Every structure is written in structure tokens, then in C-alpha cells.
């Protein structure tokens, strides 16, 4: 029998709903939502909007106080373990204790080494009743990138590819604009807006004159980004140092990380020099994790996409399949080495399928991957 009641589930579901409101702005912090309950009624709600600003618990307590409620004896439902350290803001666990919160129900523990059970311990030492594990799987999914960075020291990598019915990405001459429909491209803008960073290569930037930002005019009217709008960090792999600084993306606002394997010839944004090595792509991801990047959205050509896939570094494959055929001479979706046995093939499991106008959107995860997500 579950230790949680139907009401507990309802309150935590609301906390997770609130947490999702921060998905366009909270990085590098996790998405967190909080609901305060007293005498069977919700008295306060809050979520974390962006780093450096109050956390979900503080916003929920301020909401309750503004409505004239007393916090003493209330229950707190929060989607992630309250923090216990001083960072940009004071510890939430301490604030809950001082407010005389009686019970804290959390979806999951925070794997951040600065917390990692410390919030729970602080609360329990002060006599607060603490429960964990309510809707943990849903909470894990909400913060998959943050959790991966904390657990395995790299961002979550989501590789986006737009393909035809016959699995091609462009005509033989390189023409590809546009394979997919305006509705699919609108959905891509939403995915970009939810990502902490967008990664591509110098070859793609030059070939497509790519801006790699969120095109606000193409976002669905139903999506309201919080002001000031956060553009994703743009990460450009440029091992041959082809970029000159005159490309269009350098005239647009937002941080650019220029990744090279030897000292840069010119200053182009923030330069990251990662010396060539056998597992260079994995090293790049590790360095990006040190830059506090959680979710990495990749839009690149077939060669780089194939390199990521063969290195086993793709956590989600996001396919937009258009309703047209390009023929056998058109360009493939990924350049990879030839396999001699079917047992060598990477198998994927379909986790989401959705129709977007005349297109289809598929999201796959590697079937044999060791997931960094785990139940609390």
C-alpha cells in the first residue's frame, strides 16, 4: 500500500505543473515547484523562475503570507529536495524550519553534491516530518538534463534531425529548406527555447547561415517566455577554425561558445580549447557540463550527427518526418561506419510520437543505454 494519499498525489502533481513553468528560464538551476497546504486547502504556490532569484519554496511562502495565511503547521509539497547551502540565495530548508512548516513531502532527492540529502537531514534534525518519492519518475523527467549533469558530468544531448519519408535530409545539391512544415519548424523553436544550449558545427553555420537562436516570431502564440527572454547558449564546434566572426550569428545577442582543439586564431565569443584526444566529443560534453549546461539541443550535418551517434552520446533522437520523398541520391540523415552484423546496430525505443500537421514527430531513446534517471 502506498504511503501517500490521493490528496498527496494531487498536491504533488500541482507542484510539478508549477515547476514546468520555469523550463524556459531556470537553467542552470533545476525546475522546481512548491505547494503549501493547511487544513486541506492550498494556501500558497510558487516555482523557481531563474538562477539568482527566490526558489520555489520561498515564492510559495511569500504567496501564502501575501494572502494572509499563517505558515505554522503547514505541509510543503515540493518537486525537489529543499536546498541546504548558501549560494546565490539562502537555504530553503532553513527557511521552512523558521516558518514552522510541519511536513515536507518531496518528489525526489537532489543529487547536487551541495545538497544530496543534506536538505532532508536538516529538516529532520529540526523535527520536520519528511517523505520522499512521490511522483519521482515524473520529477526526474522534468529535470533530465540537470540530473544528468549532476550524476554523470555531461549535459543531456538531444539530436534533432528533419527527414523525408525515405530518411533523407536534403537533395544531393544540399537544398533542404524546407523539408518540414511551418508547424514543425514552430515546434523546433519551442524545443530550442526549452534547451539550455544549441550545438552545431562551423560547417552547418556557414552552409545555412544559421543563427541557432529562438525565433520569437515563429513561436506559438500559446507560449509566453518570461522577460527578460533567455536565448540559449550557442555552442559551435570549429576544429578547422573556419569561422571568421562575420557570420550572421555573431551579430545576434546571446553567448557563443567557440570550441576548438588548438589555440583559437581569433576571438569569437567564449573560446574553449579542448586538445584533440581519442574521446574528444565526450571531453567536449564534460567541459560543457563544467560550464553548467544542462540540456544540449544539437542541429548539425550528417557527419557530426553520425559521430555523436557512433560515440553513444545521444540521449534522445528527435525526428521530424516530412510527408515527401527525396529519392536515393539525396543526402542521408547520418554518416556512420558500415555494419557487418545486425547485432552491432543500436536499437532505440520510441518514447513519444505526435502528428504535427502533415508531419510526424518521433522521440527515441537508446534501448540499451544506462539511464542516469533513477527513482528516489
HUDACOR-V905597 format. One record per pair of residues at least 4 apart in sequence whose C-alpha atoms are under 7 Angstrom apart, sorted by the first residue. I is the first residue (numbers start at 1). J is the second residue. D is the distance in Angstrom with one decimal. If there is no record, write none. Layout:
i:I j:J d:D
i:I j:J d:D
This chain:
i:4 j:8 d:5.7
i:5 j:9 d:6.5
i:6 j:10 d:6.3
i:7 j:11 d:6.2
i:8 j:12 d:6.2
i:9 j:13 d:6.0
i:10 j:14 d:6.3
i:11 j:15 d:6.4
i:11 j:35 d:6.7
i:11 j:77 d:6.6
i:12 j:16 d:6.2
i:12 j:77 d:5.8
i:12 j:78 d:6.9
i:12 j:79 d:7.0
i:13 j:17 d:6.2
i:14 j:18 d:6.2
i:15 j:19 d:6.1
i:15 j:33 d:4.5
i:15 j:34 d:4.9
i:15 j:35 d:5.6
i:15 j:77 d:6.7
i:15 j:78 d:6.1
i:15 j:79 d:6.1
i:16 j:20 d:6.3
i:16 j:33 d:5.7
i:16 j:79 d:6.0
i:16 j:139 d:6.8
i:18 j:33 d:4.9
i:18 j:46 d:6.9
i:18 j:47 d:5.7
i:19 j:31 d:5.1
i:19 j:32 d:4.4
i:19 j:33 d:3.9
i:19 j:47 d:5.4
i:19 j:48 d:7.0
i:20 j:31 d:6.3
i:22 j:26 d:5.3
i:22 j:31 d:5.6
i:22 j:47 d:7.0
i:22 j:48 d:6.1
i:22 j:49 d:4.9
i:23 j:31 d:6.2
i:23 j:194 d:5.8
i:24 j:193 d:5.9
i:24 j:194 d:4.9
i:24 j:225 d:6.6
i:25 j:49 d:6.1
i:25 j:50 d:5.4
i:25 j:230 d:6.2
i:26 j:30 d:6.3
i:26 j:31 d:6.2
i:26 j:48 d:6.6
i:26 j:49 d:5.3
i:26 j:50 d:4.0
i:26 j:51 d:5.9
i:27 j:50 d:6.8
i:27 j:51 d:6.9
i:27 j:196 d:6.3
i:28 j:51 d:7.0
i:28 j:292 d:5.8
i:28 j:293 d:6.2
i:28 j:294 d:6.3
i:29 j:51 d:6.0
i:30 j:143 d:6.0
i:30 j:146 d:6.0
i:31 j:48 d:6.4
i:31 j:143 d:6.3
i:32 j:47 d:5.7
i:32 j:48 d:5.6
i:32 j:56 d:5.9
i:32 j:79 d:5.6
i:32 j:80 d:6.2
i:33 j:46 d:5.9
i:33 j:47 d:4.2
i:33 j:48 d:6.6
i:33 j:56 d:5.3
i:33 j:78 d:5.8
i:33 j:79 d:5.6
i:34 j:45 d:5.8
i:34 j:46 d:5.3
i:34 j:47 d:6.1
i:34 j:56 d:5.5
i:34 j:57 d:5.6
i:34 j:60 d:6.2
i:34 j:76 d:6.9
i:34 j:77 d:5.6
i:34 j:78 d:4.3
i:34 j:79 d:6.6
i:35 j:42 d:6.8
i:35 j:44 d:5.9
i:35 j:45 d:4.7
i:35 j:46 d:6.7
i:35 j:60 d:6.4
i:35 j:76 d:5.9
i:35 j:77 d:5.1
i:35 j:78 d:6.5
i:36 j:42 d:5.7
i:36 j:43 d:5.7
i:36 j:44 d:5.0
i:36 j:45 d:6.3
i:36 j:60 d:6.7
i:36 j:74 d:6.5
i:36 j:75 d:5.7
i:36 j:76 d:4.7
i:36 j:77 d:6.3
i:37 j:41 d:5.4
i:37 j:42 d:4.4
i:37 j:43 d:5.6
i:37 j:74 d:5.6
i:37 j:75 d:5.1
i:37 j:76 d:6.4
i:38 j:42 d:6.5
i:38 j:43 d:6.6
i:38 j:74 d:4.8
i:38 j:75 d:6.3
i:43 j:64 d:5.3
i:43 j:69 d:6.7
i:44 j:60 d:4.9
i:44 j:61 d:6.2
i:44 j:63 d:5.1
i:44 j:64 d:4.2
i:45 j:60 d:4.2
i:45 j:63 d:6.3
i:46 j:56 d:4.9
i:46 j:57 d:6.5
i:46 j:59 d:4.7
i:46 j:60 d:4.1
i:47 j:55 d:6.7
i:47 j:56 d:3.9
i:47 j:59 d:6.6
i:48 j:54 d:6.6
i:48 j:55 d:4.8
i:48 j:56 d:4.6
i:52 j:88 d:5.2
i:52 j:89 d:6.5
i:54 j:58 d:5.9
i:54 j:59 d:6.3
i:54 j:89 d:6.8
i:55 j:59 d:6.4
i:56 j:60 d:6.1
i:57 j:61 d:6.2
i:57 j:92 d:6.5
i:58 j:62 d:6.1
i:58 j:92 d:6.9
i:59 j:63 d:6.1
i:60 j:64 d:6.3
i:61 j:65 d:6.2
i:62 j:66 d:6.0
i:63 j:67 d:6.4
i:64 j:68 d:6.5
i:64 j:69 d:5.4
i:65 j:69 d:5.3
i:65 j:70 d:6.7
i:71 j:99 d:6.0
i:71 j:100 d:6.7
i:71 j:101 d:6.3
i:72 j:99 d:6.1
i:72 j:100 d:4.7
i:72 j:101 d:5.5
i:73 j:100 d:6.1
i:73 j:101 d:5.2
i:73 j:102 d:4.7
i:74 j:101 d:5.1
i:74 j:102 d:5.6
i:74 j:103 d:6.9
i:75 j:101 d:6.1
i:75 j:102 d:5.8
i:75 j:103 d:4.6
i:75 j:104 d:5.8
i:76 j:103 d:6.1
i:76 j:104 d:4.7
i:76 j:105 d:6.1
i:77 j:104 d:6.0
i:77 j:105 d:4.8
i:77 j:106 d:5.8
i:78 j:105 d:6.3
i:78 j:106 d:4.8
i:78 j:107 d:6.6
i:79 j:106 d:5.5
i:79 j:107 d:4.7
i:79 j:108 d:6.7
i:79 j:139 d:6.2
i:80 j:106 d:5.8
i:80 j:107 d:5.8
i:80 j:108 d:5.3
i:80 j:109 d:6.0
i:80 j:110 d:6.1
i:81 j:106 d:5.9
i:81 j:108 d:6.1
i:81 j:109 d:4.9
i:81 j:110 d:5.3
i:81 j:119 d:6.3
i:81 j:120 d:6.9
i:82 j:92 d:5.5
i:82 j:93 d:5.3
i:82 j:119 d:5.4
i:83 j:91 d:5.3
i:83 j:92 d:5.4
i:83 j:93 d:5.9
i:83 j:115 d:5.7
i:83 j:119 d:5.3
i:84 j:91 d:4.6
i:84 j:92 d:6.4
i:84 j:93 d:5.6
i:84 j:94 d:7.0
i:84 j:115 d:6.0
i:84 j:118 d:6.0
i:84 j:119 d:4.7
i:85 j:90 d:6.8
i:85 j:91 d:5.1
i:85 j:114 d:6.6
i:85 j:115 d:7.0
i:86 j:90 d:4.8
i:86 j:91 d:5.6
i:91 j:95 d:6.7
i:92 j:96 d:6.2
i:93 j:97 d:6.3
i:93 j:119 d:5.7
i:93 j:122 d:6.8
i:93 j:123 d:6.2
i:94 j:98 d:6.2
i:95 j:99 d:6.1
i:96 j:100 d:6.4
i:96 j:101 d:5.6
i:97 j:101 d:6.0
i:97 j:123 d:6.7
i:97 j:126 d:6.8
i:102 j:128 d:5.3
i:102 j:129 d:6.4
i:103 j:128 d:5.6
i:103 j:129 d:4.6
i:103 j:130 d:5.9
i:104 j:129 d:6.2
i:104 j:130 d:4.9
i:104 j:131 d:6.4
i:105 j:130 d:5.8
i:105 j:131 d:4.8
i:105 j:132 d:5.9
i:106 j:131 d:6.3
i:106 j:132 d:4.8
i:106 j:133 d:6.6
i:106 j:134 d:6.6
i:107 j:132 d:5.6
i:107 j:133 d:4.8
i:107 j:134 d:4.6
i:107 j:135 d:5.6
i:107 j:136 d:4.8
i:107 j:139 d:6.3
i:108 j:132 d:5.7
i:108 j:133 d:5.3
i:108 j:136 d:5.4
i:108 j:376 d:5.2
i:109 j:116 d:6.6
i:109 j:117 d:6.3
i:109 j:376 d:6.2
i:110 j:115 d:6.1
i:110 j:116 d:5.2
i:110 j:117 d:6.9
i:111 j:115 d:6.9
i:111 j:116 d:4.8
i:111 j:147 d:7.0
i:111 j:150 d:6.2
i:111 j:151 d:6.8
i:112 j:116 d:5.6
i:112 j:150 d:5.7
i:115 j:119 d:6.1
i:117 j:121 d:6.2
i:118 j:122 d:6.1
i:119 j:123 d:6.3
i:120 j:124 d:6.1
i:120 j:130 d:6.8
i:121 j:125 d:6.0
i:122 j:126 d:6.5
i:123 j:127 d:6.6
i:123 j:128 d:5.2
i:124 j:128 d:5.0
i:124 j:129 d:6.2
i:124 j:130 d:6.6
i:133 j:376 d:5.4
i:135 j:139 d:6.4
i:136 j:140 d:6.1
i:136 j:375 d:5.9
i:136 j:376 d:6.4
i:137 j:141 d:6.4
i:137 j:375 d:6.2
i:138 j:142 d:6.4
i:139 j:143 d:6.7
i:140 j:144 d:5.8
i:140 j:373 d:6.3
i:143 j:147 d:6.0
i:144 j:148 d:6.1
i:145 j:149 d:6.2
i:145 j:155 d:5.7
i:145 j:156 d:4.7
i:145 j:294 d:4.5
i:145 j:295 d:4.8
i:146 j:150 d:6.3
i:146 j:294 d:4.9
i:147 j:151 d:6.0
i:148 j:152 d:5.6
i:148 j:153 d:6.7
i:148 j:154 d:6.3
i:148 j:155 d:6.1
i:148 j:156 d:6.1
i:148 j:372 d:5.8
i:149 j:153 d:4.5
i:149 j:154 d:4.7
i:149 j:155 d:5.1
i:149 j:289 d:6.0
i:149 j:294 d:6.0
i:151 j:372 d:6.7
i:153 j:286 d:5.8
i:153 j:289 d:5.9
i:154 j:285 d:5.3
i:154 j:286 d:4.9
i:154 j:288 d:7.0
i:154 j:289 d:4.8
i:155 j:285 d:6.5
i:155 j:289 d:5.7
i:155 j:293 d:6.0
i:155 j:294 d:4.6
i:155 j:295 d:5.4
i:155 j:296 d:6.1
i:156 j:294 d:6.3
i:156 j:295 d:5.0
i:156 j:296 d:5.9
i:156 j:315 d:6.2
i:157 j:295 d:6.4
i:157 j:296 d:4.9
i:157 j:297 d:6.2
i:157 j:313 d:6.9
i:157 j:314 d:5.3
i:157 j:315 d:5.3
i:157 j:316 d:6.5
i:158 j:296 d:6.1
i:158 j:297 d:5.0
i:158 j:298 d:6.0
i:158 j:314 d:6.2
i:158 j:315 d:5.9
i:158 j:316 d:4.7
i:158 j:317 d:5.9
i:158 j:318 d:6.8
i:159 j:297 d:6.1
i:159 j:298 d:4.8
i:159 j:299 d:6.5
i:159 j:314 d:6.5
i:159 j:316 d:6.3
i:159 j:317 d:5.0
i:159 j:318 d:5.9
i:160 j:298 d:6.0
i:160 j:299 d:5.7
i:160 j:317 d:6.2
i:160 j:318 d:4.6
i:160 j:319 d:5.9
i:161 j:318 d:6.3
i:161 j:319 d:5.1
i:161 j:320 d:6.4
i:162 j:169 d:6.1
i:162 j:180 d:6.8
i:162 j:319 d:5.8
i:162 j:320 d:4.7
i:162 j:321 d:6.0
i:163 j:167 d:5.2
i:163 j:168 d:5.1
i:163 j:169 d:4.7
i:163 j:320 d:6.2
i:163 j:321 d:5.0
i:163 j:322 d:6.2
i:163 j:333 d:6.9
i:164 j:168 d:5.2
i:164 j:169 d:6.4
i:164 j:179 d:6.9
i:164 j:321 d:5.6
i:164 j:322 d:5.0
i:164 j:323 d:6.5
i:164 j:324 d:5.5
i:164 j:325 d:5.4
i:164 j:326 d:6.5
i:165 j:321 d:6.3
i:165 j:322 d:6.2
i:165 j:323 d:6.0
i:165 j:324 d:5.7
i:165 j:325 d:5.3
i:166 j:325 d:5.7
i:166 j:326 d:6.9
i:167 j:332 d:6.7
i:167 j:333 d:6.4
i:168 j:326 d:6.4
i:168 j:330 d:6.0
i:168 j:331 d:5.5
i:168 j:332 d:4.8
i:168 j:333 d:5.6
i:169 j:176 d:6.7
i:169 j:331 d:5.7
i:169 j:332 d:6.0
i:169 j:333 d:5.5
i:170 j:174 d:5.4
i:170 j:175 d:5.5
i:170 j:176 d:4.5
i:170 j:330 d:5.8
i:170 j:331 d:5.2
i:171 j:175 d:5.3
i:171 j:176 d:6.5
i:171 j:326 d:6.6
i:171 j:330 d:4.4
i:171 j:331 d:5.9
i:172 j:329 d:6.0
i:172 j:330 d:4.6
i:172 j:331 d:5.6
i:179 j:322 d:6.2
i:180 j:184 d:6.1
i:180 j:185 d:7.0
i:180 j:322 d:5.0
i:180 j:359 d:6.8
i:181 j:185 d:6.4
i:181 j:359 d:6.9
i:182 j:186 d:6.1
i:183 j:187 d:6.3
i:183 j:356 d:6.4
i:183 j:357 d:6.5
i:184 j:188 d:6.3
i:184 j:356 d:6.1
i:185 j:189 d:6.5
i:186 j:190 d:6.7
i:186 j:218 d:5.5
i:186 j:219 d:5.6
i:186 j:220 d:6.6
i:187 j:191 d:6.4
i:188 j:192 d:6.1
i:189 j:193 d:6.1
i:189 j:214 d:5.6
i:189 j:215 d:6.4
i:189 j:218 d:6.9
i:189 j:219 d:6.0
i:190 j:194 d:6.3
i:190 j:219 d:6.4
i:191 j:195 d:6.3
i:192 j:214 d:6.1
i:192 j:297 d:6.8
i:193 j:214 d:5.9
i:193 j:232 d:6.8
i:195 j:232 d:6.5
i:195 j:295 d:5.3
i:195 j:296 d:6.2
i:195 j:297 d:6.1
i:196 j:232 d:5.2
i:196 j:233 d:6.4
i:196 j:293 d:6.1
i:196 j:294 d:6.2
i:196 j:295 d:5.1
i:196 j:296 d:6.2
i:197 j:232 d:4.6
i:197 j:233 d:4.4
i:197 j:234 d:5.7
i:197 j:235 d:6.9
i:197 j:293 d:6.8
i:197 j:295 d:6.4
i:197 j:296 d:5.0
i:197 j:297 d:6.2
i:198 j:212 d:6.6
i:198 j:232 d:6.3
i:198 j:233 d:6.2
i:198 j:234 d:5.0
i:198 j:235 d:6.0
i:198 j:296 d:5.7
i:198 j:297 d:4.7
i:198 j:298 d:5.7
i:199 j:234 d:6.0
i:199 j:235 d:4.6
i:199 j:236 d:5.9
i:199 j:296 d:6.7
i:199 j:297 d:6.1
i:199 j:298 d:4.7
i:199 j:299 d:6.3
i:200 j:204 d:6.6
i:200 j:235 d:6.4
i:200 j:236 d:5.2
i:200 j:237 d:6.3
i:200 j:298 d:6.0
i:200 j:299 d:5.4
i:200 j:300 d:5.0
i:201 j:205 d:6.3
i:201 j:236 d:5.1
i:201 j:237 d:4.5
i:201 j:238 d:6.1
i:201 j:300 d:6.2
i:202 j:206 d:6.1
i:202 j:236 d:6.1
i:202 j:237 d:6.0
i:202 j:238 d:5.1
i:202 j:242 d:6.5
i:202 j:243 d:6.3
i:203 j:207 d:6.0
i:204 j:208 d:5.8
i:204 j:300 d:6.0
i:204 j:301 d:6.3
i:205 j:209 d:5.2
i:205 j:210 d:4.7
i:209 j:247 d:7.0
i:209 j:248 d:6.6
i:210 j:249 d:6.7
i:211 j:248 d:6.5
i:211 j:249 d:4.5
i:212 j:234 d:6.6
i:213 j:231 d:6.4
i:213 j:232 d:6.6
i:214 j:231 d:6.4
i:215 j:219 d:6.8
i:219 j:223 d:6.8
i:225 j:229 d:6.2
i:231 j:254 d:6.0
i:233 j:254 d:6.5
i:233 j:255 d:5.2
i:233 j:256 d:6.0
i:234 j:255 d:6.3
i:234 j:256 d:4.7
i:234 j:257 d:6.1
i:235 j:256 d:5.9
i:235 j:257 d:4.7
i:235 j:258 d:6.1
i:236 j:257 d:6.2
i:236 j:258 d:5.2
i:236 j:259 d:5.9
i:237 j:258 d:6.5
i:237 j:259 d:4.9
i:237 j:260 d:6.5
i:238 j:242 d:6.5
i:238 j:258 d:6.9
i:238 j:259 d:5.8
i:238 j:260 d:5.4
i:239 j:260 d:4.8
i:239 j:261 d:5.7
i:245 j:250 d:6.1
i:245 j:268 d:6.1
i:246 j:250 d:6.8
i:255 j:269 d:6.8
i:256 j:269 d:5.0
i:256 j:270 d:6.1
i:257 j:269 d:5.8
i:257 j:270 d:4.7
i:257 j:271 d:5.9
i:257 j:272 d:6.8
i:258 j:268 d:6.3
i:258 j:269 d:6.2
i:258 j:270 d:5.9
i:258 j:271 d:4.7
i:258 j:272 d:6.0
i:259 j:271 d:6.1
i:259 j:272 d:4.8
i:259 j:273 d:6.1
i:260 j:264 d:6.6
i:260 j:272 d:6.3
i:260 j:273 d:5.1
i:260 j:274 d:6.2
i:261 j:273 d:5.3
i:261 j:274 d:4.7
i:261 j:275 d:4.5
i:261 j:276 d:5.5
i:262 j:273 d:5.8
i:262 j:274 d:7.0
i:262 j:275 d:6.0
i:263 j:273 d:6.1
i:274 j:284 d:6.9
i:276 j:280 d:6.0
i:279 j:283 d:6.3
i:280 j:284 d:6.2
i:281 j:285 d:6.4
i:282 j:286 d:6.3
i:283 j:287 d:6.2
i:284 j:288 d:6.2
i:285 j:289 d:6.2
i:286 j:290 d:6.5
i:287 j:291 d:6.4
i:288 j:292 d:6.6
i:288 j:293 d:5.8
i:289 j:293 d:5.2
i:289 j:294 d:6.9
i:300 j:304 d:6.3
i:300 j:305 d:6.3
i:301 j:305 d:6.1
i:302 j:306 d:5.9
i:302 j:332 d:6.7
i:302 j:333 d:5.4
i:302 j:334 d:4.1
i:302 j:335 d:5.3
i:303 j:307 d:6.3
i:303 j:334 d:6.1
i:303 j:335 d:5.0
i:304 j:308 d:6.3
i:305 j:309 d:6.2
i:305 j:334 d:5.6
i:306 j:310 d:6.0
i:306 j:334 d:4.5
i:306 j:335 d:4.8
i:306 j:336 d:5.1
i:307 j:311 d:6.1
i:308 j:312 d:6.4
i:308 j:313 d:5.5
i:308 j:314 d:6.3
i:309 j:313 d:6.1
i:309 j:314 d:5.8
i:310 j:336 d:6.9
i:315 j:365 d:5.9
i:315 j:366 d:6.8
i:316 j:363 d:6.5
i:316 j:364 d:5.5
i:316 j:365 d:4.8
i:317 j:363 d:5.6
i:317 j:364 d:5.0
i:317 j:365 d:6.4
i:318 j:362 d:5.8
i:318 j:363 d:4.6
i:318 j:364 d:6.6
i:319 j:361 d:5.7
i:319 j:362 d:5.1
i:319 j:363 d:6.3
i:320 j:359 d:6.8
i:320 j:360 d:5.8
i:320 j:361 d:4.6
i:320 j:362 d:6.5
i:321 j:359 d:5.6
i:321 j:360 d:5.1
i:321 j:361 d:6.3
i:322 j:359 d:4.7
i:322 j:360 d:6.7
i:323 j:358 d:6.3
i:323 j:359 d:5.9
i:326 j:330 d:5.9
i:339 j:344 d:6.5
i:347 j:366 d:6.1
i:347 j:367 d:5.4
i:348 j:364 d:5.9
i:348 j:365 d:5.5
i:348 j:366 d:4.4
i:348 j:367 d:4.6
i:349 j:364 d:5.4
i:349 j:365 d:5.5
i:349 j:366 d:6.3
i:349 j:367 d:5.4
i:350 j:363 d:6.0
i:350 j:364 d:4.5
i:350 j:365 d:6.7
i:351 j:363 d:5.8
i:351 j:364 d:5.6
i:351 j:365 d:7.0
i:352 j:362 d:5.8
i:352 j:363 d:5.1
i:353 j:361 d:5.7
i:353 j:362 d:4.7
i:353 j:363 d:6.5
i:354 j:360 d:5.8
i:354 j:361 d:5.2
i:354 j:362 d:6.7
i:355 j:359 d:6.0
i:355 j:360 d:4.5
i:355 j:361 d:6.2
i:356 j:360 d:5.7
i:356 j:361 d:6.8
